[in-house]
Amino acid sequence: MTHPDREKQLQTARQARMVAFVIAGTMLLWMGAQWIGGQMGLEARFVFLFDFAALAAFFWALVVTYQIWRKRQG
């Protein structure tokens, strides 16, 4: 049987790992979208959609990171 504190630590580690993957994946996808947009000659308004999607993902990662930090303080 798993100790409740150990289960909390595992859940926090899973969240932190997910945040790391989201940050890394978002950065790679955003850079790829910028490159493809430049190669295809997309209008700036379409390229801004990629920027806003990346900002949303980074904001989500920031919120979850803050939640993890608060959870560890308690």
BAVEXTOR-314141 format. One record per atom (N, C-alpha, C): residue number from 0; atom name; x, y, z. Coordinates in steps of 0.1 Angstrom, whole numbers, plus 2048, in hexadecimal, padded with zeros to 3 digits. Example, Ala and Ser with C-alpha at 12.3 -4.5 7.8 and 13.67 -1.06 7.14 Angstrom:
2
[rec 0,'N',[884,7C7,84E]] [rec 0,'CA',[87B,7D3,84E]] [rec 0,'C',[884,7DF,84E]] [rec 1,'N',[880,7EA,847]] [rec 1,'CA',[889,7F5,847]] [rec 1,'C',[881,800,84F]] 
This chain:
74
[rec 0,'N',[808,7F4,800]] [rec 0,'CA',[800,800,800]] [rec 0,'C',[809,80C,800]] [rec 1,'N',[805,816,7F8]] [rec 1,'CA',[80D,822,7F7]] [rec 1,'C',[80A,82C,802]] [rec 2,'N',[814,832,807]] [rec 2,'CA',[813,83C,811]] [rec 2,'C',[80D,849,80B]] [rec 3,'N',[803,850,812]] [rec 3,'CA',[7FD,85C,80C]] [rec 3,'C',[807,867,808]] [rec 4,'N',[811,869,810]] [rec 4,'CA',[81B,873,80C]] [rec 4,'C',[823,86F,800]] [rec 5,'N',[826,862,7FF]] [rec 5,'CA',[82D,85D,7F3]] [rec 5,'C',[824,85F,7E6]] [rec 6,'N',[817,85D,7E8]] [rec 6,'CA',[80E,85F,7DC]] [rec 6,'C',[80D,86D,7D8]] [rec 7,'N',[80D,877,7E2]] [rec 7,'CA',[80E,885,7DF]] [rec 7,'C',[81A,889,7D8]] [rec 8,'N',[826,883,7DC]] [rec 8,'CA',[832,886,7D5]] [rec 8,'C',[832,881,7C7]] [rec 9,'N',[82D,875,7C5]] [rec 9,'CA',[82C,870,7B7]] [rec 9,'C',[823,878,7AE]] [rec 10,'N',[818,87D,7B4]] [rec 10,'CA',[80F,885,7AC]] [rec 10,'C',[815,892,7A9]] [rec 11,'N',[81C,898,7B2]] [rec 11,'CA',[823,8A5,7B0]] [rec 11,'C',[82E,8A3,7A5]] [rec 12,'N',[835,898,7A6]] [rec 12,'CA',[840,895,79C]] [rec 12,'C',[83A,893,78E]] [rec 13,'N',[82E,88C,78D]] [rec 13,'CA',[827,88B,780]] [rec 13,'C',[823,898,77B]] [rec 14,'N',[81E,8A1,783]] [rec 14,'CA',[81A,8AF,77F]] [rec 14,'C',[826,8B6,77A]] [rec 15,'N',[831,8B6,781]] [rec 15,'CA',[83D,8BD,77D]] [rec 15,'C',[843,8B8,770]] [rec 16,'N',[842,8AA,76E]] [rec 16,'CA',[847,8A4,762]] [rec 16,'C',[83E,8A9,756]] [rec 17,'N',[831,8A9,758]] [rec 17,'CA',[828,8AE,74E]] [rec 17,'C',[82A,8BC,74A]] [rec 18,'N',[82D,8C5,754]] [rec 18,'CA',[830,8D3,751]] [rec 18,'C',[83C,8D4,749]] [rec 19,'N',[846,8CC,74C]] [rec 19,'CA',[853,8CC,745]] [rec 19,'C',[851,8C8,736]] [rec 20,'N',[849,8BE,734]] [rec 20,'CA',[846,8B9,726]] [rec 20,'C',[83E,8C4,71F]] [rec 21,'N',[834,8CA,725]] [rec 21,'CA',[82C,8D5,71F]] [rec 21,'C',[835,8E1,71B]] [rec 22,'N',[83E,8E5,724]] [rec 22,'CA',[847,8F0,721]] [rec 22,'C',[850,8EC,715]] [rec 23,'N',[857,8E1,715]] [rec 23,'CA',[860,8DD,70B]] [rec 23,'C',[858,8DB,6FE]] [rec 24,'N',[84D,8D4,6FE]] [rec 24,'CA',[845,8D2,6F2]] [rec 24,'C',[840,8DE,6EC]] [rec 25,'N',[83B,8E7,6F4]] [rec 25,'CA',[836,8F4,6EF]] [rec 25,'C',[841,8FC,6E8]] [rec 26,'N',[84D,8FC,6EE]] [rec 26,'CA',[858,904,6E8]] [rec 26,'C',[85B,8FE,6DB]] [rec 27,'N',[85C,8F1,6DA]] [rec 27,'CA',[860,8EA,6CD]] [rec 27,'C',[855,8ED,6C3]] [rec 28,'N',[848,8EB,6C6]] [rec 28,'CA',[83D,8ED,6BD]] [rec 28,'C',[83D,8FC,6B9]] [rec 29,'N',[83F,905,6C2]] [rec 29,'CA',[83E,913,6BE]] [rec 29,'C',[84A,917,6B5]] [rec 30,'N',[856,912,6B8]] [rec 30,'CA',[861,915,6AF]] [rec 30,'C',[85E,90E,6A1]] [rec 31,'N',[859,902,6A0]] [rec 31,'CA',[856,8FC,694]] [rec 31,'C',[84B,904,68C]] [rec 32,'N',[841,908,693]] [rec 32,'CA',[836,910,68D]] [rec 32,'C',[83B,91D,687]] [rec 33,'N',[844,923,68E]] [rec 33,'CA',[84A,930,68A]] [rec 33,'C',[852,92D,67D]] [rec 34,'N',[85A,923,67D]] [rec 34,'CA',[862,920,671]] [rec 34,'C',[859,91C,665]] [rec 35,'N',[84F,913,667]] [rec 35,'CA',[846,910,65C]] [rec 35,'C',[83F,91C,657]] [rec 36,'N',[83A,924,661]] [rec 36,'CA',[833,930,65D]] [rec 36,'C',[83C,939,654]] [rec 37,'N',[849,93A,657]] [rec 37,'CA',[852,942,64F]] [rec 37,'C',[854,93C,641]] [rec 38,'N',[855,92F,641]] [rec 38,'CA',[858,928,634]] [rec 38,'C',[84B,929,62B]] [rec 39,'N',[840,928,631]] [rec 39,'CA',[833,928,629]] [rec 39,'C',[82F,937,626]] [rec 40,'N',[835,940,62D]] [rec 40,'CA',[831,94E,62A]] [rec 40,'C',[823,951,630]] [rec 41,'N',[820,94B,63C]] [rec 41,'CA',[813,94E,642]] [rec 41,'C',[812,95C,647]] [rec 42,'N',[806,962,647]] [rec 42,'CA',[804,96F,64C]] [rec 42,'C',[806,970,65B]] [rec 43,'N',[809,97C,65F]] [rec 43,'CA',[80D,97D,66E]] [rec 43,'C',[801,97A,677]] [rec 44,'N',[7F5,97C,672]] [rec 44,'CA',[7E9,979,67B]] [rec 44,'C',[7E8,96A,67E]] [rec 45,'N',[7ED,961,674]] [rec 45,'CA',[7EC,953,676]] [rec 45,'C',[7F8,94F,67F]] [rec 46,'N',[803,955,67E]] [rec 46,'CA',[80F,952,686]] [rec 46,'C',[80C,956,695]] [rec 47,'N',[804,961,697]] [rec 47,'CA',[801,965,6A4]] [rec 47,'C',[7F8,95A,6AB]] [rec 48,'N',[7F1,953,6A4]] [rec 48,'CA',[7E9,948,6AA]] [rec 48,'C',[7F2,93E,6B1]] [rec 49,'N',[7FE,93B,6AA]] [rec 49,'CA',[807,932,6B0]] [rec 49,'C',[80D,938,6BD]] [rec 50,'N',[810,945,6BC]] [rec 50,'CA',[815,94C,6C8]] [rec 50,'C',[80B,94C,6D4]] [rec 51,'N',[7FF,94E,6D1]] [rec 51,'CA',[7F5,94E,6DC]] [rec 51,'C',[7F3,940,6E1]] [rec 52,'N',[7F3,936,6D9]] [rec 52,'CA',[7F2,928,6DE]] [rec 52,'C',[7FE,925,6E7]] [rec 53,'N',[80A,929,6E3]] [rec 53,'CA',[816,927,6EB]] [rec 53,'C',[815,92F,6F8]] [rec 54,'N',[810,93B,6F8]] [rec 54,'CA',[80E,943,704]] [rec 54,'C',[804,93C,70E]] [rec 55,'N',[7FA,936,708]] [rec 55,'CA',[7F0,92F,710]] [rec 55,'C',[7F6,923,717]] [rec 56,'N',[7FE,91C,710]] [rec 56,'CA',[804,910,715]] [rec 56,'C',[80E,914,720]] [rec 57,'N',[816,91E,71E]] [rec 57,'CA',[820,923,728]] [rec 57,'C',[818,928,734]] [rec 58,'N',[80D,92F,732]] [rec 58,'CA',[806,934,73E]] [rec 58,'C',[800,928,746]] [rec 59,'N',[7FB,91E,73F]] [rec 59,'CA',[7F6,912,746]] [rec 59,'C',[802,90C,74E]] [rec 60,'N',[80E,90B,748]] [rec 60,'CA',[819,905,74F]] [rec 60,'C',[81D,90D,75B]] [rec 61,'N',[81C,91B,75A]] [rec 61,'CA',[81F,923,765]] [rec 61,'C',[815,921,771]] [rec 62,'N',[808,920,76D]] [rec 62,'CA',[7FE,91E,778]] [rec 62,'C',[800,911,77F]] [rec 63,'N',[803,906,777]] [rec 63,'CA',[805,8F9,77D]] [rec 63,'C',[812,8F9,786]] [rec 64,'N',[81C,8FF,781]] [rec 64,'CA',[829,900,789]] [rec 64,'C',[826,908,796]] [rec 65,'N',[81E,912,795]] [rec 65,'CA',[81B,919,7A2]] [rec 65,'C',[813,910,7AB]] [rec 66,'N',[80A,909,7A6]] [rec 66,'CA',[802,8FF,7AE]] [rec 66,'C',[80C,8F5,7B5]] [rec 67,'N',[815,8F0,7AD]] [rec 67,'CA',[81F,8E6,7B3]] [rec 67,'C',[827,8ED,7BE]] [rec 68,'N',[82B,8F9,7BB]] [rec 68,'CA',[833,900,7C5]] [rec 68,'C',[82B,902,7D2]] [rec 69,'N',[81F,906,7D1]] [rec 69,'CA',[816,908,7DC]] [rec 69,'C',[814,8FB,7E4]] [rec 70,'N',[812,8F1,7DD]] [rec 70,'CA',[80F,8E4,7E3]] [rec 70,'C',[81C,8DF,7EB]] [rec 71,'N',[828,8E2,7E6]] [rec 71,'CA',[834,8DE,7ED]] [rec 71,'C',[836,8E7,7F9]] [rec 72,'N',[831,8F3,7F9]] [rec 72,'CA',[833,8FC,805]] [rec 72,'C',[82B,8F7,811]] [rec 73,'N',[820,8F0,80E]] [rec 73,'CA',[817,8EC,819]] [rec 73,'C',[81B,8DF,820]] 
